[in-house]
Amino acid sequence: MELKDIITIFRTHRNAFFMTVALCVALGAFGHSLQKEHVASNLTLNVTRLGSDKTMDYQYHDFYRLQADERFADTVVRWLGSPRIVSDIYADISDANSHAFKAQRLSSQMIQVTYDAYDGAFADKIAQSLVARINREADTLNKDQQESTWFSVVGDDPVVRDGRIGITLILAVSLALGVFLGFWVVLLRHYFSSTRRN
């Protein structure tokens, strides 16, 4: 089949092609309008200490302290993956719908937590509850030792942005899908119409 034959086929069935593309784009726009409003939140946590050791001994430039902070930061990441702790965080703000946190240690003392919320105010409440719950868990580990230099977690205000998929991306994907499906619709229509003629 030559190129001019393909062009002729597409000219003959151009209505089916453009209808398929338009339908895909319309469905994409409709799907975008059905998305629930929510925000994607990004919270930075820092591992710190309640106090410091007053000692004249050489501290190896705080090498061992940084190692301990790193291990504790890993523990915090594991806590945020625990369903029990996640549900407690949401229970503290009287929300029965608990959503998973994605926690990642970025350095020895810095943890990044991402989560979804209804709006910016609710994202702040979750952040405050999260920091309080993690510090309660840390205090539980220190109950018997009563270390004055025990770990504490400090959180900044979360950074929030619209969590919905953007209309531009949805329309671009819908258009590409429409062109792909339109191509096959035209070929199938041509095949069946030529089969009926034969």
C-alpha positions as protocol buffer text, in pm:
chain_id: "A"
residue {
  index: 1
  type: MET
  ca { x: 0 y: 0 z: 0 }
}
residue {
  index: 2
  type: GLU
  ca { x: 142 y: 337 z: -101 }
}
residue {
  index: 3
  type: LEU
  ca { x: 137 y: 659 z: 99 }
}
residue {
  index: 4
  type: LYS
  ca { x: -127 y: 813 z: -126 }
}
residue {
  index: 5
  type: ASP
  ca { x: -352 y: 513 z: -54 }
}
residue {
  index: 6
  type: ILE
  ca { x: -316 y: 568 z: 320 }
}
residue {
  index: 7
  type: ILE
  ca { x: -395 y: 940 z: 275 }
}
residue {
  index: 8
  type: THR
  ca { x: -703 y: 846 z: 73 }
}
residue {
  index: 9
  type: ILE
  ca { x: -820 y: 609 z: 347 }
}
residue {
  index: 10
  type: PHE
  ca { x: -783 y: 880 z: 611 }
}
residue {
  index: 11
  type: ARG
  ca { x: -962 y: 1136 z: 393 }
}
residue {
  index: 12
  type: THR
  ca { x: -1249 y: 893 z: 342 }
}
residue {
  index: 13
  type: HIS
  ca { x: -1286 y: 819 z: 715 }
}
residue {
  index: 14
  type: ARG
  ca { x: -1173 y: 1155 z: 855 }
}
residue {
  index: 15
  type: ASN
  ca { x: -1502 y: 1203 z: 1043 }
}
residue {
  index: 16
  type: ALA
  ca { x: -1445 y: 883 z: 1242 }
}
residue {
  index: 17
  type: PHE
  ca { x: -1087 y: 990 z: 1319 }
}
residue {
  index: 18
  type: PHE
  ca { x: -1180 y: 1338 z: 1444 }
}
residue {
  index: 19
  type: MET
  ca { x: -1481 y: 1203 z: 1637 }
}
residue {
  index: 20
  type: THR
  ca { x: -1253 y: 956 z: 1818 }
}
residue {
  index: 21
  type: VAL
  ca { x: -999 y: 1228 z: 1903 }
}
residue {
  index: 22
  type: ALA
  ca { x: -1273 y: 1467 z: 2022 }
}
residue {
  index: 23
  type: LEU
  ca { x: -1432 y: 1196 z: 2235 }
}
residue {
  index: 24
  type: CYS
  ca { x: -1100 y: 1112 z: 2406 }
}
residue {
  index: 25
  type: VAL
  ca { x: -1027 y: 1480 z: 2478 }
}
residue {
  index: 26
  type: ALA
  ca { x: -1380 y: 1533 z: 2612 }
}
residue {
  index: 27
  type: LEU
  ca { x: -1347 y: 1228 z: 2838 }
}
residue {
  index: 28
  type: GLY
  ca { x: -1012 y: 1357 z: 2965 }
}
residue {
  index: 29
  type: ALA
  ca { x: -1162 y: 1699 z: 3049 }
}
residue {
  index: 30
  type: PHE
  ca { x: -1457 y: 1528 z: 3219 }
}
residue {
  index: 31
  type: GLY
  ca { x: -1221 y: 1309 z: 3421 }
}
residue {
  index: 32
  type: HIS
  ca { x: -1028 y: 1618 z: 3532 }
}
residue {
  index: 33
  type: SER
  ca { x: -1347 y: 1782 z: 3656 }
}
residue {
  index: 34
  type: LEU
  ca { x: -1428 y: 1470 z: 3863 }
}
residue {
  index: 35
  type: GLN
  ca { x: -1103 y: 1489 z: 4061 }
}
residue {
  index: 36
  type: LYS
  ca { x: -1148 y: 1565 z: 4430 }
}
residue {
  index: 37
  type: GLU
  ca { x: -981 y: 1881 z: 4553 }
}
residue {
  index: 38
  type: HIS
  ca { x: -680 y: 1797 z: 4767 }
}
residue {
  index: 39
  type: VAL
  ca { x: -330 y: 1923 z: 4834 }
}
residue {
  index: 40
  type: ALA
  ca { x: 2 y: 1739 z: 4823 }
}
residue {
  index: 41
  type: SER
  ca { x: 203 y: 1833 z: 5132 }
}
residue {
  index: 42
  type: ASN
  ca { x: 576 y: 1817 z: 5194 }
}
residue {
  index: 43
  type: LEU
  ca { x: 700 y: 1832 z: 5553 }
}
residue {
  index: 44
  type: THR
  ca { x: 1065 y: 1852 z: 5662 }
}
residue {
  index: 45
  type: LEU
  ca { x: 1159 y: 1695 z: 5996 }
}
residue {
  index: 46
  type: ASN
  ca { x: 1491 y: 1747 z: 6173 }
}
residue {
  index: 47
  type: VAL
  ca { x: 1636 y: 1520 z: 6440 }
}
residue {
  index: 48
  type: THR
  ca { x: 1783 y: 1718 z: 6728 }
}
residue {
  index: 49
  type: ARG
  ca { x: 1867 y: 1661 z: 7095 }
}
residue {
  index: 50
  type: LEU
  ca { x: 1698 y: 1781 z: 7413 }
}
residue {
  index: 51
  type: GLY
  ca { x: 2031 y: 1885 z: 7563 }
}
residue {
  index: 52
  type: SER
  ca { x: 2407 y: 1842 z: 7526 }
}
residue {
  index: 53
  type: ASP
  ca { x: 2679 y: 1655 z: 7717 }
}
residue {
  index: 54
  type: LYS
  ca { x: 2899 y: 1870 z: 7935 }
}
residue {
  index: 55
  type: THR
  ca { x: 3225 y: 1677 z: 7914 }
}
residue {
  index: 56
  type: MET
  ca { x: 3592 y: 1751 z: 7866 }
}
residue {
  index: 57
  type: ASP
  ca { x: 3643 y: 1426 z: 7671 }
}
residue {
  index: 58
  type: TYR
  ca { x: 3725 y: 1442 z: 7301 }
}
residue {
  index: 59
  type: GLN
  ca { x: 3399 y: 1402 z: 7104 }
}
residue {
  index: 60
  type: TYR
  ca { x: 3554 y: 1301 z: 6766 }
}
residue {
  index: 61
  type: HIS
  ca { x: 3391 y: 1606 z: 6607 }
}
residue {
  index: 62
  type: ASP
  ca { x: 3050 y: 1462 z: 6709 }
}
residue {
  index: 63
  type: PHE
  ca { x: 3098 y: 1168 z: 6473 }
}
residue {
  index: 64
  type: TYR
  ca { x: 2921 y: 919 z: 6701 }
}
residue {
  index: 65
  type: ARG
  ca { x: 2643 y: 1163 z: 6775 }
}
residue {
  index: 66
  type: LEU
  ca { x: 2577 y: 1206 z: 6403 }
}
residue {
  index: 67
  type: GLN
  ca { x: 2576 y: 829 z: 6360 }
}
residue {
  index: 68
  type: ALA
  ca { x: 2321 y: 795 z: 6638 }
}
residue {
  index: 69
  type: ASP
  ca { x: 2108 y: 1072 z: 6483 }
}
residue {
  index: 70
  type: GLU
  ca { x: 2117 y: 885 z: 6152 }
}
residue {
  index: 71
  type: ARG
  ca { x: 1998 y: 562 z: 6316 }
}
residue {
  index: 72
  type: PHE
  ca { x: 1722 y: 747 z: 6498 }
}
residue {
  index: 73
  type: ALA
  ca { x: 1614 y: 918 z: 6172 }
}
residue {
  index: 74
  type: ASP
  ca { x: 1584 y: 570 z: 6016 }
}
residue {
  index: 75
  type: THR
  ca { x: 1367 y: 468 z: 6312 }
}
residue {
  index: 76
  type: VAL
  ca { x: 1140 y: 770 z: 6254 }
}
residue {
  index: 77
  type: VAL
  ca { x: 1102 y: 670 z: 5887 }
}
residue {
  index: 78
  type: ARG
  ca { x: 1000 y: 319 z: 5998 }
}
residue {
  index: 79
  type: TRP
  ca { x: 753 y: 461 z: 6251 }
}
residue {
  index: 80
  type: LEU
  ca { x: 584 y: 664 z: 5979 }
}
residue {
  index: 81
  type: GLY
  ca { x: 537 y: 343 z: 5782 }
}
residue {
  index: 82
  type: SER
  ca { x: 361 y: 172 z: 6074 }
}
residue {
  index: 83
  type: PRO
  ca { x: -21 y: 157 z: 6038 }
}
residue {
  index: 84
  type: ARG
  ca { x: -60 y: 190 z: 6417 }
}
residue {
  index: 85
  type: ILE
  ca { x: 131 y: 518 z: 6437 }
}
residue {
  index: 86
  type: VAL
  ca { x: -31 y: 655 z: 6120 }
}
residue {
  index: 87
  type: SER
  ca { x: -379 y: 586 z: 6259 }
}
residue {
  index: 88
  type: ASP
  ca { x: -280 y: 749 z: 6592 }
}
residue {
  index: 89
  type: ILE
  ca { x: -166 y: 1062 z: 6408 }
}
residue {
  index: 90
  type: TYR
  ca { x: -504 y: 1095 z: 6237 }
}
residue {
  index: 91
  type: ALA
  ca { x: -693 y: 1000 z: 6555 }
}
residue {
  index: 92
  type: ASP
  ca { x: -528 y: 1295 z: 6736 }
}
residue {
  index: 93
  type: ILE
  ca { x: -700 y: 1532 z: 6491 }
}
residue {
  index: 94
  type: SER
  ca { x: -1029 y: 1338 z: 6497 }
}
residue {
  index: 95
  type: ASP
  ca { x: -1007 y: 1211 z: 6141 }
}
residue {
  index: 96
  type: ALA
  ca { x: -1103 y: 850 z: 6082 }
}
residue {
  index: 97
  type: ASN
  ca { x: -966 y: 848 z: 5725 }
}
residue {
  index: 98
  type: SER
  ca { x: -595 y: 782 z: 5769 }
}
residue {
  index: 99
  type: HIS
  ca { x: -372 y: 810 z: 5462 }
}
residue {
  index: 100
  type: ALA
  ca { x: -23 y: 668 z: 5425 }
}
residue {
  index: 101
  type: PHE
  ca { x: 287 y: 884 z: 5468 }
}
residue {
  index: 102
  type: LYS
  ca { x: 587 y: 859 z: 5240 }
}
residue {
  index: 103
  type: ALA
  ca { x: 893 y: 925 z: 5456 }
}
residue {
  index: 104
  type: GLN
  ca { x: 1251 y: 941 z: 5334 }
}
residue {
  index: 105
  type: ARG
  ca { x: 1574 y: 1023 z: 5516 }
}
residue {
  index: 106
  type: LEU
  ca { x: 1765 y: 1285 z: 5316 }
}
residue {
  index: 107
  type: SER
  ca { x: 2067 y: 1322 z: 5546 }
}
residue {
  index: 108
  type: SER
  ca { x: 2181 y: 1216 z: 5893 }
}
residue {
  index: 109
  type: GLN
  ca { x: 1928 y: 1440 z: 6064 }
}
residue {
  index: 110
  type: MET
  ca { x: 1680 y: 1543 z: 5795 }
}
residue {
  index: 111
  type: ILE
  ca { x: 1363 y: 1355 z: 5695 }
}
residue {
  index: 112
  type: GLN
  ca { x: 1119 y: 1444 z: 5420 }
}
residue {
  index: 113
  type: VAL
  ca { x: 755 y: 1339 z: 5464 }
}
residue {
  index: 114
  type: THR
  ca { x: 496 y: 1368 z: 5186 }
}
residue {
  index: 115
  type: TYR
  ca { x: 123 y: 1317 z: 5232 }
}
residue {
  index: 116
  type: ASP
  ca { x: -216 y: 1426 z: 5096 }
}
residue {
  index: 117
  type: ALA
  ca { x: -468 y: 1648 z: 5276 }
}
residue {
  index: 118
  type: TYR
  ca { x: -802 y: 1814 z: 5205 }
}
residue {
  index: 119
  type: ASP
  ca { x: -657 y: 2167 z: 5222 }
}
residue {
  index: 120
  type: GLY
  ca { x: -367 y: 2371 z: 5361 }
}
residue {
  index: 121
  type: ALA
  ca { x: -518 y: 2412 z: 5710 }
}
residue {
  index: 122
  type: PHE
  ca { x: -571 y: 2038 z: 5742 }
}
residue {
  index: 123
  type: ALA
  ca { x: -215 y: 1974 z: 5619 }
}
residue {
  index: 124
  type: ASP
  ca { x: -89 y: 2194 z: 5908 }
}
residue {
  index: 125
  type: LYS
  ca { x: -296 y: 1996 z: 6160 }
}
residue {
  index: 126
  type: ILE
  ca { x: -155 y: 1668 z: 6029 }
}
residue {
  index: 127
  type: ALA
  ca { x: 201 y: 1807 z: 6054 }
}
residue {
  index: 128
  type: GLN
  ca { x: 152 y: 1916 z: 6416 }
}
residue {
  index: 129
  type: SER
  ca { x: -5 y: 1582 z: 6510 }
}
residue {
  index: 130
  type: LEU
  ca { x: 274 y: 1393 z: 6332 }
}
residue {
  index: 131
  type: VAL
  ca { x: 554 y: 1577 z: 6516 }
}
residue {
  index: 132
  type: ALA
  ca { x: 376 y: 1538 z: 6853 }
}
residue {
  index: 133
  type: ARG
  ca { x: 316 y: 1164 z: 6797 }
}
residue {
  index: 134
  type: ILE
  ca { x: 677 y: 1097 z: 6692 }
}
residue {
  index: 135
  type: ASN
  ca { x: 809 y: 1286 z: 6997 }
}
residue {
  index: 136
  type: ARG
  ca { x: 576 y: 1085 z: 7225 }
}
residue {
  index: 137
  type: GLU
  ca { x: 715 y: 766 z: 7073 }
}
residue {
  index: 138
  type: ALA
  ca { x: 1072 y: 893 z: 7128 }
}
residue {
  index: 139
  type: ASP
  ca { x: 991 y: 979 z: 7492 }
}
residue {
  index: 140
  type: THR
  ca { x: 865 y: 624 z: 7543 }
}
residue {
  index: 141
  type: LEU
  ca { x: 1207 y: 489 z: 7441 }
}
residue {
  index: 142
  type: ASN
  ca { x: 1374 y: 722 z: 7694 }
}
residue {
  index: 143
  type: LYS
  ca { x: 1140 y: 644 z: 7984 }
}
residue {
  index: 144
  type: ASP
  ca { x: 1378 y: 416 z: 8169 }
}
residue {
  index: 145
  type: GLN
  ca { x: 1712 y: 575 z: 8077 }
}
residue {
  index: 146
  type: GLN
  ca { x: 1605 y: 937 z: 8139 }
}
residue {
  index: 147
  type: GLU
  ca { x: 1885 y: 1060 z: 7912 }
}
residue {
  index: 148
  type: SER
  ca { x: 1914 y: 1438 z: 7915 }
}
residue {
  index: 149
  type: THR
  ca { x: 2058 y: 1434 z: 7562 }
}
residue {
  index: 150
  type: TRP
  ca { x: 1779 y: 1222 z: 7413 }
}
residue {
  index: 151
  type: PHE
  ca { x: 1639 y: 1267 z: 7063 }
}
residue {
  index: 152
  type: SER
  ca { x: 1370 y: 1512 z: 6968 }
}
residue {
  index: 153
  type: VAL
  ca { x: 1205 y: 1583 z: 6633 }
}
residue {
  index: 154
  type: VAL
  ca { x: 1132 y: 1933 z: 6505 }
}
residue {
  index: 155
  type: GLY
  ca { x: 908 y: 1999 z: 6206 }
}
residue {
  index: 156
  type: ASP
  ca { x: 873 y: 2302 z: 5980 }
}
residue {
  index: 157
  type: ASP
  ca { x: 544 y: 2423 z: 5835 }
}
residue {
  index: 158
  type: PRO
  ca { x: 448 y: 2195 z: 5545 }
}
residue {
  index: 159
  type: VAL
  ca { x: 477 y: 2314 z: 5186 }
}
residue {
  index: 160
  type: VAL
  ca { x: 144 y: 2254 z: 5009 }
}
residue {
  index: 161
  type: ARG
  ca { x: 49 y: 2251 z: 4641 }
}
residue {
  index: 162
  type: ASP
  ca { x: -251 y: 2142 z: 4439 }
}
residue {
  index: 163
  type: GLY
  ca { x: -246 y: 1763 z: 4438 }
}
residue {
  index: 164
  type: ARG
  ca { x: -470 y: 1715 z: 4135 }
}
residue {
  index: 165
  type: ILE
  ca { x: -332 y: 1616 z: 3796 }
}
residue {
  index: 166
  type: GLY
  ca { x: -303 y: 1929 z: 3580 }
}
residue {
  index: 167
  type: ILE
  ca { x: -549 y: 1995 z: 3297 }
}
residue {
  index: 168
  type: THR
  ca { x: -262 y: 2043 z: 3049 }
}
residue {
  index: 169
  type: LEU
  ca { x: -118 y: 1698 z: 3118 }
}
residue {
  index: 170
  type: ILE
  ca { x: -460 y: 1532 z: 3104 }
}
residue {
  index: 171
  type: LEU
  ca { x: -549 y: 1700 z: 2773 }
}
residue {
  index: 172
  type: ALA
  ca { x: -210 y: 1614 z: 2621 }
}
residue {
  index: 173
  type: VAL
  ca { x: -243 y: 1246 z: 2719 }
}
residue {
  index: 174
  type: SER
  ca { x: -607 y: 1241 z: 2601 }
}
residue {
  index: 175
  type: LEU
  ca { x: -508 y: 1393 z: 2267 }
}
residue {
  index: 176
  type: ALA
  ca { x: -226 y: 1142 z: 2215 }
}
residue {
  index: 177
  type: LEU
  ca { x: -457 y: 855 z: 2307 }
}
residue {
  index: 178
  type: GLY
  ca { x: -725 y: 993 z: 2076 }
}
residue {
  index: 179
  type: VAL
  ca { x: -485 y: 1009 z: 1781 }
}
residue {
  index: 180
  type: PHE
  ca { x: -369 y: 653 z: 1850 }
}
residue {
  index: 181
  type: LEU
  ca { x: -723 y: 516 z: 1880 }
}
residue {
  index: 182
  type: GLY
  ca { x: -840 y: 724 z: 1583 }
}
residue {
  index: 183
  type: PHE
  ca { x: -571 y: 570 z: 1366 }
}
residue {
  index: 184
  type: TRP
  ca { x: -694 y: 219 z: 1448 }
}
residue {
  index: 185
  type: VAL
  ca { x: -1061 y: 315 z: 1414 }
}
residue {
  index: 186
  type: VAL
  ca { x: -993 y: 441 z: 1059 }
}
residue {
  index: 187
  type: LEU
  ca { x: -805 y: 125 z: 964 }
}
residue {
  index: 188
  type: LEU
  ca { x: -1075 y: -101 z: 1109 }
}
residue {
  index: 189
  type: ARG
  ca { x: -1353 y: 93 z: 935 }
}
residue {
  index: 190
  type: HIS
  ca { x: -1164 y: 69 z: 606 }
}
residue {
  index: 191
  type: TYR
  ca { x: -1106 y: -304 z: 655 }
}
residue {
  index: 192
  type: PHE
  ca { x: -1471 y: -382 z: 731 }
}
residue {
  index: 193
  type: SER
  ca { x: -1605 y: -156 z: 455 }
}
residue {
  index: 194
  type: SER
  ca { x: -1374 y: -318 z: 197 }
}
residue {
  index: 195
  type: THR
  ca { x: -1469 y: -665 z: 325 }
}
residue {
  index: 196
  type: ARG
  ca { x: -1841 y: -584 z: 282 }
}
residue {
  index: 197
  type: ARG
  ca { x: -1779 y: -461 z: -74 }
}
residue {
  index: 198
  type: ASN
  ca { x: -1594 y: -779 z: -160 }
}
